[in-house]
Amino acid sequence: MSPRMKNPSLVVPDALQPLLELTKSISKTGVPPQTLDLVRLRVSQINGRAVLIPVGARELKEAVDADDRLPMVAGWRDATCFNDAECAALELAEAATRLSGEDPVPDEVWAEVARYYNEQELGALVLQIGVVNLWNRVNVAINEEPAEWS
């Protein structure tokens, strides 16, 4: 399937730069980059947005800063390789992406993630979840090809 149009962030004047700046700001908050990557991948998986992650040992070795746990993100609840803070961030990512039910992000989920992250870091996680959801929805709407992991 070919894209329906160029990415709207490239078509709408001055749209791309603020999105890039927001992503840059998120990365400066103290949330480990690996955690932001795990959240990005999990949100994309929930949205059905394919991301071409490196899965083989050779691919992982060749990928710049690739986390060898990426192939296990979908099954994070059963995996033992994620620490408690990462699990809390993934739980928040799932709840804030699905937005189903009467209380999509229950107080218990928020309380657990707040055990590991300060207010600025919590803000960064929430913004990361929102930005990834935005990009997923834009890319799905225009039939954008899956991106290589970077």
KEDO-613597 format. One record per atom (N, C-alpha, C): residue number from 1; residue in three letters; atom name; x, y, z. Coordinates in steps of 0.001 Angstrom, whole numbers, padded with zeros to 6 digits. Example, Ala and Ser with C-alpha at 12.3 -4.5 7.8 and 13.67 -1.06 7.14 Angstrom:
BEGIN
+-----+------+------+---------+---------+---------+
| pos | code | site |      c1 |      c2 |      c3 |
+-----+------+------+---------+---------+---------+
|   1 |  Ala |    N |  013190 | -005690 |  007800 |
|   1 |  Ala |   CA |  012300 | -004500 |  007800 |
|   1 |  Ala |    C |  013200 | -003300 |  007800 |
|   2 |  Ser |    N |  012850 | -002250 |  007080 |
|   2 |  Ser |   CA |  013670 | -001060 |  007140 |
|   2 |  Ser |    C |  012900 |  000030 |  007870 |
+-----+------+------+---------+---------+---------+
END
This chain:
BEGIN
+-----+------+------+---------+---------+---------+
| pos | code | site |      c1 |      c2 |      c3 |
+-----+------+------+---------+---------+---------+
|   1 |  Met |    N |  000851 | -001165 |  000000 |
|   1 |  Met |   CA |  000000 |  000000 |  000000 |
|   1 |  Met |    C |  000909 |  001244 |  000000 |
|   2 |  Ser |    N |  000621 |  002157 | -000885 |
|   2 |  Ser |   CA |  001445 |  003367 | -000931 |
|   2 |  Ser |    C |  000779 |  004492 | -000131 |
|   3 |  Pro |    N |  001601 |  005421 |  000364 |
|   3 |  Pro |   CA |  001035 |  006531 |  001145 |
|   3 |  Pro |    C |  000027 |  007330 |  000323 |
|   4 |  Arg |    N | -000992 |  007820 |  000989 |
|   4 |  Arg |   CA | -002028 |  008622 |  000339 |
|   4 |  Arg |    C | -001545 |  010035 |  000049 |
|   5 |  Met |    N | -000605 |  010491 |  000846 |
|   5 |  Met |   CA | -000084 |  011853 |  000687 |
|   5 |  Met |    C |  001240 |  011940 |  001423 |
|   6 |  Lys |    N |  001936 |  013038 |  001232 |
|   6 |  Lys |   CA |  003123 |  013310 |  002031 |
|   6 |  Lys |    C |  002681 |  013487 |  003477 |
|   7 |  Asn |    N |  003591 |  013251 |  004388 |
|   7 |  Asn |   CA |  003247 |  013381 |  005796 |
|   7 |  Asn |    C |  002748 |  014795 |  006072 |
|   8 |  Pro |    N |  001610 |  014923 |  006752 |
|   8 |  Pro |   CA |  001055 |  016240 |  007050 |
|   8 |  Pro |    C |  002023 |  017163 |  007785 |
|   9 |  Ser |    N |  002917 |  016594 |  008571 |
|   9 |  Ser |   CA |  003886 |  017435 |  009273 |
|   9 |  Ser |    C |  004839 |  018122 |  008300 |
|  10 |  Leu |    N |  004915 |  017607 |  007077 |
|  10 |  Leu |   CA |  005737 |  018232 |  006040 |
|  10 |  Leu |    C |  004923 |  019143 |  005133 |
|  11 |  Val |    N |  003616 |  018928 |  005118 |
|  11 |  Val |   CA |  002730 |  019692 |  004246 |
|  11 |  Val |    C |  002205 |  020958 |  004928 |
|  12 |  Val |    N |  001862 |  020848 |  006183 |
|  12 |  Val |   CA |  001327 |  021989 |  006929 |
|  12 |  Val |    C |  002513 |  022867 |  007343 |
|  13 |  Pro |    N |  002508 |  024112 |  006921 |
|  13 |  Pro |   CA |  003640 |  024987 |  007244 |
|  13 |  Pro |    C |  003897 |  025062 |  008758 |
|  14 |  Asp |    N |  005154 |  024953 |  009106 |
|  14 |  Asp |   CA |  005628 |  025103 |  010485 |
|  14 |  Asp |    C |  005111 |  024038 |  011452 |
|  15 |  Ala |    N |  004643 |  022909 |  010969 |
|  15 |  Ala |   CA |  004098 |  021867 |  011851 |
|  15 |  Ala |    C |  005178 |  020935 |  012395 |
|  16 |  Leu |    N |  006175 |  020613 |  011609 |
|  16 |  Leu |   CA |  007151 |  019606 |  012014 |
|  16 |  Leu |    C |  008050 |  020073 |  013157 |
|  17 |  Gln |    N |  008550 |  021261 |  013073 |
|  17 |  Gln |   CA |  009534 |  021722 |  014054 |
|  17 |  Gln |    C |  009030 |  021686 |  015499 |
|  18 |  Pro |    N |  007819 |  022150 |  015781 |
|  18 |  Pro |   CA |  007345 |  022048 |  017177 |
|  18 |  Pro |    C |  007254 |  020604 |  017675 |
|  19 |  Leu |    N |  006887 |  019685 |  016792 |
|  19 |  Leu |   CA |  006821 |  018280 |  017186 |
|  19 |  Leu |    C |  008211 |  017737 |  017504 |
|  20 |  Leu |    N |  009176 |  018107 |  016698 |
|  20 |  Leu |   CA |  010556 |  017688 |  016953 |
|  20 |  Leu |    C |  011089 |  018311 |  018240 |
|  21 |  Glu |    N |  010750 |  019571 |  018466 |
|  21 |  Glu |   CA |  011185 |  020251 |  019693 |
|  21 |  Glu |    C |  010557 |  019607 |  020927 |
|  22 |  Leu |    N |  009290 |  019217 |  020833 |
|  22 |  Leu |   CA |  008634 |  018554 |  021947 |
|  22 |  Leu |    C |  009343 |  017238 |  022268 |
|  23 |  Thr |    N |  009652 |  016479 |  021249 |
|  23 |  Thr |   CA |  010361 |  015215 |  021444 |
|  23 |  Thr |    C |  011728 |  015456 |  022086 |
|  24 |  Lys |    N |  012392 |  016492 |  021640 |
|  24 |  Lys |   CA |  013696 |  016858 |  022208 |
|  24 |  Lys |    C |  013550 |  017235 |  023684 |
|  25 |  Ser |    N |  012518 |  017996 |  024013 |
|  25 |  Ser |   CA |  012272 |  018391 |  025405 |
|  25 |  Ser |    C |  011991 |  017173 |  026286 |
|  26 |  Ile |    N |  011206 |  016253 |  025778 |
|  26 |  Ile |   CA |  010887 |  015034 |  026519 |
|  26 |  Ile |    C |  012164 |  014272 |  026863 |
|  27 |  Ser |    N |  013089 |  014231 |  025922 |
|  27 |  Ser |   CA |  014320 |  013464 |  026126 |
|  27 |  Ser |    C |  015256 |  014086 |  027160 |
|  28 |  Lys |    N |  015003 |  015324 |  027556 |
|  28 |  Lys |   CA |  015873 |  016023 |  028503 |
|  28 |  Lys |    C |  015357 |  015994 |  029941 |
|  29 |  Thr |    N |  014338 |  015214 |  030228 |
|  29 |  Thr |   CA |  013687 |  015270 |  031540 |
|  29 |  Thr |    C |  014252 |  014313 |  032576 |
|  30 |  Gly |    N |  015093 |  013415 |  032156 |
|  30 |  Gly |   CA |  015631 |  012440 |  033095 |
|  30 |  Gly |    C |  015029 |  011056 |  032970 |
|  31 |  Val |    N |  013989 |  010905 |  032174 |
|  31 |  Val |   CA |  013458 |  009564 |  031917 |
|  31 |  Val |    C |  014488 |  008853 |  031035 |
|  32 |  Pro |    N |  014923 |  007667 |  031427 |
|  32 |  Pro |   CA |  015921 |  006969 |  030612 |
|  32 |  Pro |    C |  015452 |  006810 |  029163 |
|  33 |  Pro |    N |  016353 |  007031 |  028217 |
|  33 |  Pro |   CA |  015982 |  006881 |  026803 |
|  33 |  Pro |    C |  015411 |  005497 |  026487 |
|  34 |  Gln |    N |  015917 |  004476 |  027168 |
|  34 |  Gln |   CA |  015406 |  003125 |  026933 |
|  34 |  Gln |    C |  013934 |  003029 |  027336 |
|  35 |  Thr |    N |  013564 |  003702 |  028411 |
|  35 |  Thr |   CA |  012171 |  003685 |  028846 |
|  35 |  Thr |    C |  011288 |  004391 |  027830 |
|  36 |  Leu |    N |  011753 |  005519 |  027319 |
|  36 |  Leu |   CA |  010989 |  006235 |  026283 |
|  36 |  Leu |    C |  010833 |  005368 |  025038 |
|  37 |  Asp |    N |  011876 |  004612 |  024701 |
|  37 |  Asp |   CA |  011797 |  003702 |  023556 |
|  37 |  Asp |    C |  010796 |  002582 |  023809 |
|  38 |  Leu |    N |  010810 |  002020 |  025000 |
|  38 |  Leu |   CA |  009856 |  000951 |  025332 |
|  38 |  Leu |    C |  008427 |  001459 |  025230 |
|  39 |  Val |    N |  008192 |  002656 |  025746 |
|  39 |  Val |   CA |  006865 |  003272 |  025687 |
|  39 |  Val |    C |  006475 |  003515 |  024229 |
|  40 |  Arg |    N |  007398 |  004048 |  023448 |
|  40 |  Arg |   CA |  007109 |  004320 |  022024 |
|  40 |  Arg |    C |  006701 |  003046 |  021308 |
|  41 |  Leu |    N |  007436 |  001985 |  021535 |
|  41 |  Leu |   CA |  007121 |  000723 |  020865 |
|  41 |  Leu |    C |  005793 |  000159 |  021341 |
|  42 |  Arg |    N |  005544 |  000172 |  022644 |
|  42 |  Arg |   CA |  004300 | -000409 |  023158 |
|  42 |  Arg |    C |  003073 |  000351 |  022670 |
|  43 |  Val |    N |  003132 |  001669 |  022675 |
|  43 |  Val |   CA |  002016 |  002473 |  022170 |
|  43 |  Val |    C |  001771 |  002140 |  020697 |
|  44 |  Ser |    N |  002827 |  002045 |  019921 |
|  44 |  Ser |   CA |  002678 |  001722 |  018497 |
|  44 |  Ser |    C |  002084 |  000339 |  018297 |
|  45 |  Gln |    N |  002503 | -000617 |  019117 |
|  45 |  Gln |   CA |  001929 | -001965 |  019021 |
|  45 |  Gln |    C |  000434 | -001946 |  019304 |
|  46 |  Ile |    N |  000032 | -001231 |  020345 |
|  46 |  Ile |   CA | -001386 | -001161 |  020693 |
|  46 |  Ile |    C | -002193 | -000551 |  019551 |
|  47 |  Asn |    N | -001620 |  000446 |  018897 |
|  47 |  Asn |   CA | -002301 |  001123 |  017797 |
|  47 |  Asn |    C | -002235 |  000339 |  016483 |
|  48 |  Gly |    N | -001596 | -000810 |  016498 |
|  48 |  Gly |   CA | -001480 | -001600 |  015276 |
|  48 |  Gly |    C | -000545 | -000978 |  014265 |
|  49 |  Arg |    N |  000307 | -000106 |  014738 |
|  49 |  Arg |   CA |  001261 |  000584 |  013861 |
|  49 |  Arg |    C |  002555 | -000204 |  013857 |
|  50 |  Ala |    N |  002846 | -000817 |  012731 |
|  50 |  Ala |   CA |  004052 | -001630 |  012628 |
|  50 |  Ala |    C |  005300 | -000754 |  012739 |
|  51 |  Val |    N |  006235 | -001247 |  013502 |
|  51 |  Val |   CA |  007549 | -000631 |  013606 |
|  51 |  Val |    C |  008542 | -001743 |  013343 |
|  52 |  Leu |    N |  009445 | -001526 |  012416 |
|  52 |  Leu |   CA |  010406 | -002557 |  012063 |
|  52 |  Leu |    C |  011567 | -002521 |  013045 |
|  53 |  Ile |    N |  011443 | -003332 |  014096 |
|  53 |  Ile |   CA |  012489 | -003352 |  015111 |
|  53 |  Ile |    C |  013511 | -004427 |  014770 |
|  54 |  Pro |    N |  014744 | -004223 |  015180 |
|  54 |  Pro |   CA |  015742 | -005273 |  014972 |
|  54 |  Pro |    C |  015435 | -006436 |  015911 |
|  55 |  Val |    N |  015376 | -007667 |  015380 |
|  55 |  Val |   CA |  015014 | -008797 |  016218 |
|  55 |  Val |    C |  016117 | -009841 |  016334 |
|  56 |  Gly |    N |  016946 | -009966 |  015352 |
|  56 |  Gly |   CA |  018013 | -010955 |  015422 |
|  56 |  Gly |    C |  019248 | -010378 |  016101 |
|  57 |  Ala |    N |  020105 | -011261 |  016590 |
|  57 |  Ala |   CA |  021322 | -010814 |  017275 |
|  57 |  Ala |    C |  022162 | -009913 |  016368 |
|  58 |  Arg |    N |  022273 | -010280 |  015115 |
|  58 |  Arg |   CA |  023069 | -009479 |  014173 |
|  58 |  Arg |    C |  022425 | -008110 |  013944 |
|  59 |  Glu |    N |  021089 | -008098 |  013741 |
|  59 |  Glu |   CA |  020383 | -006835 |  013533 |
|  59 |  Glu |    C |  020515 | -005922 |  014746 |
|  60 |  Leu |    N |  020383 | -006502 |  015943 |
|  60 |  Leu |   CA |  020495 | -005706 |  017158 |
|  60 |  Leu |    C |  021895 | -005121 |  017304 |
|  61 |  Lys |    N |  022889 | -005915 |  016949 |
|  61 |  Lys |   CA |  024270 | -005449 |  017055 |
|  61 |  Lys |    C |  024529 | -004301 |  016069 |
|  62 |  Glu |    N |  023908 | -004370 |  014893 |
|  62 |  Glu |   CA |  024102 | -003348 |  013866 |
|  62 |  Glu |    C |  023286 | -002089 |  014131 |
|  63 |  Ala |    N |  022184 | -002219 |  014854 |
|  63 |  Ala |   CA |  021312 | -001069 |  015126 |
|  63 |  Ala |    C |  021962 | -000179 |  016186 |
|  64 |  Val |    N |  021914 |  001100 |  015953 |
|  64 |  Val |   CA |  022494 |  002052 |  016884 |
|  64 |  Val |    C |  021620 |  002141 |  018131 |
|  65 |  Asp |    N |  022210 |  001910 |  019288 |
|  65 |  Asp |   CA |  021517 |  002018 |  020575 |
|  65 |  Asp |    C |  020254 |  001170 |  020680 |
|  66 |  Ala |    N |  020168 |  000084 |  019949 |
|  66 |  Ala |   CA |  018978 | -000766 |  020033 |
|  66 |  Ala |    C |  019012 | -001568 |  021323 |
|  67 |  Asp |    N |  017901 | -001647 |  021975 |
|  67 |  Asp |   CA |  017743 | -002378 |  023221 |
|  67 |  Asp |    C |  017345 | -003807 |  022860 |
|  68 |  Asp |    N |  018110 | -004781 |  023306 |
|  68 |  Asp |   CA |  017814 | -006167 |  022926 |
|  68 |  Asp |    C |  016523 | -006695 |  023537 |
|  69 |  Arg |    N |  015871 | -005891 |  024369 |
|  69 |  Arg |   CA |  014587 | -006290 |  024960 |
|  69 |  Arg |    C |  013404 | -005865 |  024092 |
|  70 |  Leu |    N |  013648 | -005090 |  023055 |
|  70 |  Leu |   CA |  012551 | -004597 |  022212 |
|  70 |  Leu |    C |  011627 | -005703 |  021709 |
|  71 |  Pro |    N |  012149 | -006826 |  021234 |
|  71 |  Pro |   CA |  011238 | -007873 |  020757 |
|  71 |  Pro |    C |  010313 | -008437 |  021837 |
|  72 |  Met |    N |  010584 | -008159 |  023111 |
|  72 |  Met |   CA |  009779 | -008705 |  024196 |
|  72 |  Met |    C |  008762 | -007717 |  024760 |
|  73 |  Val |    N |  008680 | -006539 |  024186 |
|  73 |  Val |   CA |  007818 | -005495 |  024752 |
|  73 |  Val |    C |  006345 | -005900 |  024773 |
|  74 |  Ala |    N |  005855 | -006535 |  023740 |
|  74 |  Ala |   CA |  004434 | -006914 |  023717 |
|  74 |  Ala |    C |  004083 | -007839 |  024885 |
|  75 |  Gly |    N |  005020 | -008642 |  025330 |
|  75 |  Gly |   CA |  004781 | -009561 |  026438 |
|  75 |  Gly |    C |  005465 | -009121 |  027723 |
|  76 |  Trp |    N |  005563 | -007815 |  027904 |
|  76 |  Trp |   CA |  006316 | -007272 |  029040 |
|  76 |  Trp |    C |  005824 | -007783 |  030394 |
|  77 |  Arg |    N |  004544 | -008069 |  030516 |
|  77 |  Arg |   CA |  004007 | -008524 |  031809 |
|  77 |  Arg |    C |  004604 | -009875 |  032233 |
|  78 |  Asp |    N |  004944 | -010695 |  031273 |
|  78 |  Asp |   CA |  005489 | -012017 |  031571 |
|  78 |  Asp |    C |  007008 | -012066 |  031490 |
|  79 |  Ala |    N |  007608 | -011036 |  030958 |
|  79 |  Ala |   CA |  009066 | -011001 |  030814 |
|  79 |  Ala |    C |  009705 | -010566 |  032134 |
|  80 |  Thr |    N |  010881 | -011069 |  032384 |
|  80 |  Thr |   CA |  011579 | -010719 |  033622 |
|  80 |  Thr |    C |  012697 | -009704 |  033383 |
|  81 |  Cys |    N |  012827 | -009231 |  032172 |
|  81 |  Cys |   CA |  013942 | -008347 |  031828 |
|  81 |  Cys |    C |  013637 | -006861 |  032024 |
|  82 |  Phe |    N |  012407 | -006521 |  032379 |
|  82 |  Phe |   CA |  012034 | -005119 |  032585 |
|  82 |  Phe |    C |  011989 | -004829 |  034076 |
|  83 |  Asn |    N |  012568 | -003687 |  034478 |
|  83 |  Asn |   CA |  012543 | -003351 |  035894 |
|  83 |  Asn |    C |  011171 | -002777 |  036277 |
|  84 |  Asp |    N |  010972 | -002574 |  037580 |
|  84 |  Asp |   CA |  009665 | -002123 |  038075 |
|  84 |  Asp |    C |  009263 | -000766 |  037505 |
|  85 |  Ala |    N |  010211 |  000147 |  037373 |
|  85 |  Ala |   CA |  009906 |  001474 |  036824 |
|  85 |  Ala |    C |  009475 |  001368 |  035362 |
|  86 |  Glu |    N |  010145 |  000528 |  034594 |
|  86 |  Glu |   CA |  009772 |  000337 |  033190 |
|  86 |  Glu |    C |  008398 | -000307 |  033080 |
|  87 |  Cys |    N |  008121 | -001283 |  033939 |
|  87 |  Cys |   CA |  006794 | -001919 |  033921 |
|  87 |  Cys |    C |  005698 | -000910 |  034248 |
|  88 |  Ala |    N |  005958 | -000039 |  035196 |
|  88 |  Ala |   CA |  004971 |  000993 |  035539 |
|  88 |  Ala |    C |  004748 |  001936 |  034364 |
|  89 |  Ala |    N |  005814 |  002307 |  033669 |
|  89 |  Ala |   CA |  005693 |  003190 |  032497 |
|  89 |  Ala |    C |  004927 |  002486 |  031375 |
|  90 |  Leu |    N |  005176 |  001211 |  031177 |
|  90 |  Leu |   CA |  004457 |  000452 |  030147 |
|  90 |  Leu |    C |  002979 |  000313 |  030492 |
|  91 |  Glu |    N |  002690 |  000115 |  031769 |
|  91 |  Glu |   CA |  001290 |  000035 |  032210 |
|  91 |  Glu |    C |  000568 |  001361 |  031940 |
|  92 |  Leu |    N |  001230 |  002469 |  032261 |
|  92 |  Leu |   CA |  000650 |  003780 |  031978 |
|  92 |  Leu |    C |  000453 |  003966 |  030478 |
|  93 |  Ala |    N |  001436 |  003560 |  029689 |
|  93 |  Ala |   CA |  001327 |  003686 |  028226 |
|  93 |  Ala |    C |  000118 |  002931 |  027695 |
|  94 |  Glu |    N | -000096 |  001739 |  028200 |
|  94 |  Glu |   CA | -001248 |  000947 |  027758 |
|  94 |  Glu |    C | -002564 |  001619 |  028152 |
|  95 |  Ala |    N | -002654 |  002028 |  029402 |
|  95 |  Ala |   CA | -003900 |  002636 |  029884 |
|  95 |  Ala |    C | -004210 |  003936 |  029146 |
|  96 |  Ala |    N | -003202 |  004785 |  028977 |
|  96 |  Ala |   CA | -003422 |  006093 |  028355 |
|  96 |  Ala |    C | -003588 |  006006 |  026846 |
|  97 |  Thr |    N | -003253 |  004880 |  026262 |
|  97 |  Thr |   CA | -003444 |  004693 |  024820 |
|  97 |  Thr |    C | -004809 |  004073 |  024533 |
|  98 |  Arg |    N | -005209 |  003129 |  025338 |
|  98 |  Arg |   CA | -006479 |  002433 |  025090 |
|  98 |  Arg |    C | -007686 |  003294 |  025426 |
|  99 |  Leu |    N | -007616 |  004073 |  026471 |
|  99 |  Leu |   CA | -008691 |  004984 |  026870 |
|  99 |  Leu |    C | -010072 |  004344 |  026829 |
| 100 |  Ser |    N | -010171 |  003146 |  027351 |
| 100 |  Ser |   CA | -011476 |  002476 |  027375 |
| 100 |  Ser |    C | -011991 |  002376 |  028803 |
| 101 |  Gly |    N | -013290 |  002275 |  028912 |
| 101 |  Gly |   CA | -013904 |  002142 |  030218 |
| 101 |  Gly |    C | -014139 |  003484 |  030895 |
| 102 |  Glu |    N | -014699 |  003388 |  032079 |
| 102 |  Glu |   CA | -015072 |  004589 |  032826 |
| 102 |  Glu |    C | -013855 |  005335 |  033365 |
| 103 |  Asp |    N | -012824 |  004598 |  033754 |
| 103 |  Asp |   CA | -011612 |  005197 |  034313 |
| 103 |  Asp |    C | -010415 |  004611 |  033577 |
| 104 |  Pro |    N | -010101 |  005138 |  032397 |
| 104 |  Pro |   CA | -009069 |  004513 |  031568 |
| 104 |  Pro |    C | -007680 |  004465 |  032222 |
| 105 |  Val |    N | -007347 |  005467 |  033006 |
| 105 |  Val |   CA | -006073 |  005459 |  033721 |
| 105 |  Val |    C | -006410 |  005442 |  035216 |
| 106 |  Pro |    N | -006580 |  004247 |  035771 |
| 106 |  Pro |   CA | -006980 |  004145 |  037171 |
| 106 |  Pro |    C | -005942 |  004747 |  038123 |
| 107 |  Asp |    N | -006416 |  005177 |  039263 |
| 107 |  Asp |   CA | -005523 |  005745 |  040274 |
| 107 |  Asp |    C | -004401 |  004778 |  040641 |
| 108 |  Glu |    N | -004674 |  003490 |  040631 |
| 108 |  Glu |   CA | -003646 |  002500 |  040977 |
| 108 |  Glu |    C | -002500 |  002527 |  039971 |
| 109 |  Val |    N | -002831 |  002675 |  038695 |
| 109 |  Val |   CA | -001799 |  002750 |  037653 |
| 109 |  Val |    C | -000975 |  004010 |  037852 |
| 110 |  Trp |    N | -001653 |  005120 |  038098 |
| 110 |  Trp |   CA | -000951 |  006390 |  038308 |
| 110 |  Trp |    C | -000077 |  006331 |  039563 |
| 111 |  Ala |    N | -000603 |  005790 |  040631 |
| 111 |  Ala |   CA |  000159 |  005714 |  041882 |
| 111 |  Ala |    C |  001419 |  004865 |  041702 |
| 112 |  Glu |    N |  001300 |  003791 |  040952 |
| 112 |  Glu |   CA |  002459 |  002919 |  040738 |
| 112 |  Glu |    C |  003544 |  003634 |  039927 |
| 113 |  Val |    N |  003172 |  004293 |  038858 |
| 113 |  Val |   CA |  004183 |  004979 |  038045 |
| 113 |  Val |    C |  004767 |  006166 |  038812 |
| 114 |  Ala |    N |  003963 |  006787 |  039657 |
| 114 |  Ala |   CA |  004442 |  007932 |  040450 |
| 114 |  Ala |    C |  005433 |  007503 |  041534 |
| 115 |  Arg |    N |  005496 |  006226 |  041845 |
| 115 |  Arg |   CA |  006509 |  005725 |  042788 |
| 115 |  Arg |    C |  007918 |  005832 |  042216 |
| 116 |  Tyr |    N |  008025 |  005834 |  040889 |
| 116 |  Tyr |   CA |  009331 |  005761 |  040234 |
| 116 |  Tyr |    C |  009752 |  007037 |  039523 |
| 117 |  Tyr |    N |  008796 |  007910 |  039246 |
| 117 |  Tyr |   CA |  009099 |  009101 |  038452 |
| 117 |  Tyr |    C |  008609 |  010346 |  039168 |
| 118 |  Asn |    N |  009402 |  011417 |  039097 |
| 118 |  Asn |   CA |  008980 |  012694 |  039675 |
| 118 |  Asn |    C |  007996 |  013378 |  038726 |
| 119 |  Glu |    N |  007519 |  014531 |  039120 |
| 119 |  Glu |   CA |  006479 |  015208 |  038332 |
| 119 |  Glu |    C |  006941 |  015526 |  036911 |
| 120 |  Gln |    N |  008153 |  016002 |  036767 |
| 120 |  Gln |   CA |  008673 |  016322 |  035428 |
| 120 |  Gln |    C |  008775 |  015065 |  034571 |
| 121 |  Glu |    N |  009249 |  013990 |  035159 |
| 121 |  Glu |   CA |  009369 |  012735 |  034425 |
| 121 |  Glu |    C |  007993 |  012153 |  034086 |
| 122 |  Leu |    N |  007047 |  012288 |  035007 |
| 122 |  Leu |   CA |  005677 |  011847 |  034714 |
| 122 |  Leu |    C |  005106 |  012652 |  033546 |
| 123 |  Gly |    N |  005351 |  013951 |  033572 |
| 123 |  Gly |   CA |  004912 |  014792 |  032463 |
| 123 |  Gly |    C |  005530 |  014344 |  031150 |
| 124 |  Ala |    N |  006803 |  013992 |  031194 |
| 124 |  Ala |   CA |  007490 |  013524 |  029986 |
| 124 |  Ala |    C |  006884 |  012217 |  029480 |
| 125 |  Leu |    N |  006576 |  011306 |  030396 |
| 125 |  Leu |   CA |  005958 |  010043 |  029984 |
| 125 |  Leu |    C |  004588 |  010276 |  029346 |
| 126 |  Val |    N |  003789 |  011130 |  029966 |
| 126 |  Val |   CA |  002459 |  011424 |  029420 |
| 126 |  Val |    C |  002585 |  012083 |  028046 |
| 127 |  Leu |    N |  003502 |  013027 |  027914 |
| 127 |  Leu |   CA |  003712 |  013666 |  026605 |
| 127 |  Leu |    C |  004238 |  012672 |  025574 |
| 128 |  Gln |    N |  005144 |  011777 |  025985 |
| 128 |  Gln |   CA |  005666 |  010763 |  025065 |
| 128 |  Gln |    C |  004530 |  009888 |  024554 |
| 129 |  Ile |    N |  003666 |  009457 |  025442 |
| 129 |  Ile |   CA |  002522 |  008633 |  025053 |
| 129 |  Ile |    C |  001640 |  009400 |  024061 |
| 130 |  Gly |    N |  001377 |  010665 |  024349 |
| 130 |  Gly |   CA |  000547 |  011482 |  023462 |
| 130 |  Gly |    C |  001175 |  011713 |  022107 |
| 131 |  Val |    N |  002463 |  012017 |  022084 |
| 131 |  Val |   CA |  003159 |  012277 |  020812 |
| 131 |  Val |    C |  003192 |  011017 |  019950 |
| 132 |  Val |    N |  003485 |  009882 |  020569 |
| 132 |  Val |   CA |  003517 |  008631 |  019806 |
| 132 |  Val |    C |  002132 |  008308 |  019270 |
| 133 |  Asn |    N |  001096 |  008513 |  020078 |
| 133 |  Asn |   CA | -000267 |  008307 |  019584 |
| 133 |  Asn |    C | -000566 |  009236 |  018410 |
| 134 |  Leu |    N | -000137 |  010487 |  018498 |
| 134 |  Leu |   CA | -000333 |  011426 |  017389 |
| 134 |  Leu |    C |  000331 |  010909 |  016121 |
| 135 |  Trp |    N |  001611 |  010557 |  016211 |
| 135 |  Trp |   CA |  002323 |  010069 |  015020 |
| 135 |  Trp |    C |  001678 |  008797 |  014487 |
| 136 |  Asn |    N |  001269 |  007891 |  015369 |
| 136 |  Asn |   CA |  000605 |  006663 |  014914 |
| 136 |  Asn |    C | -000649 |  006981 |  014113 |
| 137 |  Arg |    N | -001464 |  007875 |  014638 |
| 137 |  Arg |   CA | -002725 |  008191 |  013973 |
| 137 |  Arg |    C | -002503 |  008902 |  012641 |
| 138 |  Val |    N | -001551 |  009791 |  012595 |
| 138 |  Val |   CA | -001221 |  010473 |  011333 |
| 138 |  Val |    C | -000741 |  009446 |  010308 |
| 139 |  Asn |    N |  000184 |  008602 |  010715 |
| 139 |  Asn |   CA |  000757 |  007632 |  009781 |
| 139 |  Asn |    C | -000247 |  006588 |  009314 |
| 140 |  Val |    N | -001147 |  006176 |  010196 |
| 140 |  Val |   CA | -002190 |  005227 |  009789 |
| 140 |  Val |    C | -003146 |  005892 |  008799 |
| 141 |  Ala |    N | -003528 |  007122 |  009063 |
| 141 |  Ala |   CA | -004479 |  007828 |  008191 |
| 141 |  Ala |    C | -003950 |  007995 |  006772 |
| 142 |  Ile |    N | -002651 |  008202 |  006638 |
| 142 |  Ile |   CA | -002093 |  008450 |  005299 |
| 142 |  Ile |    C | -001451 |  007213 |  004682 |
| 143 |  Asn |    N | -001558 |  006049 |  005360 |
| 143 |  Asn |   CA | -000939 |  004811 |  004887 |
| 143 |  Asn |    C |  000581 |  004910 |  004781 |
| 144 |  Glu |    N |  001189 |  005576 |  005724 |
| 144 |  Glu |   CA |  002647 |  005692 |  005740 |
| 144 |  Glu |    C |  003260 |  004310 |  005946 |
| 145 |  Glu |    N |  004329 |  004037 |  005240 |
| 145 |  Glu |   CA |  005022 |  002752 |  005374 |
| 145 |  Glu |    C |  005608 |  002638 |  006791 |
| 146 |  Pro |    N |  005688 |  001408 |  007330 |
| 146 |  Pro |   CA |  006318 |  001238 |  008638 |
| 146 |  Pro |    C |  007757 |  001762 |  008612 |
| 147 |  Ala |    N |  008143 |  002372 |  009704 |
| 147 |  Ala |   CA |  009469 |  002972 |  009790 |
| 147 |  Ala |    C |  010453 |  001976 |  010380 |
| 148 |  Glu |    N |  011709 |  002105 |  009988 |
| 148 |  Glu |   CA |  012786 |  001341 |  010606 |
| 148 |  Glu |    C |  012985 |  001862 |  012022 |
| 149 |  Trp |    N |  013404 |  001006 |  012920 |
| 149 |  Trp |   CA |  013671 |  001446 |  014289 |
| 149 |  Trp |    C |  014851 |  002394 |  014297 |
| 150 |  Ser |    N |  014672 |  003505 |  014991 |
| 150 |  Ser |   CA |  015792 |  004444 |  015145 |
| 150 |  Ser |    C |  015692 |  005134 |  016467 |
+-----+------+------+---------+---------+---------+
END
